[in-house]
Amino acid sequence: MNLRLLPLAMLLAMTGCGDDDGAIDRDPTEDEARAIAALVGADLSSDEQRCVLQGIVDLDIDPQAIIDGSLTTEDDGEMLAAAAECVDDLAALDPFVQSFIEGAAESGTVLSEDEARCAIRALEADDSEAAILECLGDRVGDDGDYGDDPILDLLWDQCENGNAQACDELYREAPIGSRYEIYGRTCGDRLPESTGLTCFEELG
């Protein structure tokens, strides 16, 4: 099954916090600590804080730019990648979770924060695909088709009758991999190349 939800490139592209040469051997200043808290959104150990600080120094980032949210998109991405290398539990890193959710949405899957955190942690499992499917619970199913669920049937009917918003809602609510989901994604088989959640935008 194509899960359509893992921005794996984000994980694979992450860089380290810097090499051991010139490694930070001090605690962050007050401004640096505020910047780290703003960036990570989680409590970190001293070692994790120093690692993130190393990323700030290596990337020549102004801590105040992190605090006030004025980083460029490129700097923000590089800083998040560096911070992610420092944290043992990526699912505790709020900005990473939000980026994961946004990446999943771009590929057509709507995730709650809990589902995203679960999926991020599931990447470490031996059978990561099965673990991720478990995170999605009853949203996952290969066999769901018209006639199996009265609520989804109603959305299907509305979608079939030209209600583009109902098509998007059907896609959002349908079990992943089901015929319901495919029908919603394709806007009632009108847009076979649609990636989902675009019917209202495309068809009005």
Steps between C-alpha positions, in 0.01 A plus 500: 500500500618848418478686830552841340595648830870480567717796410799266517719738306479729800642226721765389255620851425571596858850611579688471825557772753858545401816298545704467818749772399405817681212325677300710745605428858284755681137543590289732282468865597155623600424617144634177352289296743190699397585441135539127557168485684331695219651271238445165667191550716610223737709453812851388409785351694819704538669293229208551263501875569872521427450304180229741382721790603776348287261510206420866566870585511598284200220647287581852621140558607403803708314361805275807496383408149384163636325666794312756292430261211689698237719217368496450125329185378837350414655581839190373677518168314874460565457587866212257542705224332795572729276502807336174394842333497544601863175369643452134586121514461411691184133466584557730797628773271191713424634676188608166354156353568339798324737462204415130487127581499550760226708257292230235537231751401695594186494135398127479577473360854351693789658405833417605853790591728461170687504302174806692381689441826410132490609471134831675569576258784385208283781576253737337750305172504629189323184492287444874474215476248297272726574722797388810311179329389434420864538871581217576259269239652162464336583766242689229312323246285534353153145377452278798583263551208158647440243327719738431790443821697179710489675828584770453237228385257324834553820692428554280194149582374555872551838479328347307211234771467766769456563618857878551486522575873338163575768334284771661711320400820462143373872485430579644845277256689543181296725213607836523326515276196122453482283555194335783696835675527578454131159633399548807721858556385399493134203732562252230407724362225503844335866581568697173493832679558382685812712458813203556730336793680502703179150437364342816637799700381495345154128461442343756732 
